[in-house]
Amino acid sequence: MSFCGKKKAETVLLIAGIDAHICDECIEQANGIILQESKQEKTSESKESELLKPQQIKSFLDDYIVGQDYTKKLFQFLYIIIIKE
């Protein structure tokens, strides 16, 4: 079961962390929040300088998600991969 309460059968993807799981919908929602927040803070700098640092991503996620450090690290990694594509 994920931290949002969904069971594996109710999700497309359920990523396991040490103490909890995160579903694909929660990942998409968190990504949307990060993108929305980063758009609000945009400056005229280049795209490379707009890329959030892993520490910034974790700090942001810490405001919304309690614990689940493994999942946060995984999300940081996925965010960087998606943004660089």
C-alpha positions as CSV (number, residue, x, y, z in Angstrom):
1,M,0.0,0.0,0.0
2,S,1.3,3.5,-0.8
3,F,1.4,6.4,1.5
4,C,-1.7,7.8,-0.2
5,G,-3.6,4.6,0.7
6,K,-3.8,3.0,-2.7
7,K,-3.2,-0.7,-3.1
8,K,-0.9,-2.1,-5.8
9,A,-3.9,-3.3,-7.8
10,E,-5.2,0.3,-7.9
11,T,-2.1,1.7,-9.5
12,V,-0.1,1.4,-12.7
13,L,3.2,1.6,-10.8
14,L,4.0,1.3,-7.1
15,I,7.6,2.1,-6.2
16,A,8.8,0.5,-2.9
17,G,10.9,2.5,-0.5
18,I,12.4,1.2,2.8
19,D,9.4,2.3,4.9
20,A,6.7,3.1,2.4
21,H,5.6,3.0,-1.2
22,I,4.7,5.8,-3.7
23,C,2.3,5.3,-6.6
24,D,2.6,6.7,-10.1
25,E,-0.2,9.2,-9.5
26,C,1.6,10.6,-6.5
27,I,4.8,10.9,-8.5
28,E,3.0,12.8,-11.2
29,Q,1.3,15.1,-8.7
30,A,4.6,15.8,-6.9
31,N,6.2,16.5,-10.3
32,G,3.4,18.9,-11.1
33,I,3.9,20.7,-7.9
34,I,7.7,21.0,-8.5
35,L,7.1,22.2,-12.1
36,Q,4.5,24.7,-10.9
37,E,6.8,26.0,-8.1
38,S,9.8,26.2,-10.4
39,K,7.8,28.2,-13.0
40,Q,6.9,30.7,-10.4
41,E,10.6,31.2,-9.5
42,K,11.8,31.3,-13.1
43,T,14.3,33.9,-14.1
44,S,15.9,34.8,-17.4
45,E,18.8,32.4,-16.8
46,S,19.7,29.6,-19.1
47,K,17.8,26.2,-18.8
48,E,20.9,24.5,-17.3
49,S,21.0,27.1,-14.4
50,E,17.2,26.6,-13.9
51,L,17.7,22.9,-13.2
52,L,16.9,22.3,-9.5
53,K,19.7,20.8,-7.5
54,P,19.0,17.4,-5.7
55,Q,19.1,19.2,-2.3
56,Q,16.5,21.7,-3.5
57,I,14.2,18.9,-4.6
58,K,14.6,17.0,-1.3
59,S,14.0,20.2,0.7
60,F,10.8,20.9,-1.3
61,L,9.6,17.3,-0.9
62,D,10.3,17.4,2.8
63,D,7.7,20.1,3.1
64,Y,5.0,17.8,1.7
65,I,6.1,14.3,2.5
66,V,7.1,12.9,5.9
67,G,9.9,10.4,5.9
68,Q,10.3,8.1,2.8
69,D,13.9,9.3,2.2
70,Y,14.5,6.5,-0.3
71,T,11.5,7.5,-2.4
72,K,12.6,11.1,-2.3
73,K,16.1,10.2,-3.6
74,L,14.5,8.2,-6.3
75,F,12.2,11.1,-7.3
76,Q,15.3,13.4,-7.4
77,F,17.0,11.0,-9.8
78,L,13.9,10.7,-12.0
79,Y,13.4,14.5,-12.0
80,I,16.9,15.1,-13.3
81,I,16.6,12.4,-16.0
82,I,13.2,13.8,-17.2
83,I,14.4,17.4,-17.3
84,K,17.6,16.6,-19.2
85,E,15.7,14.8,-22.0
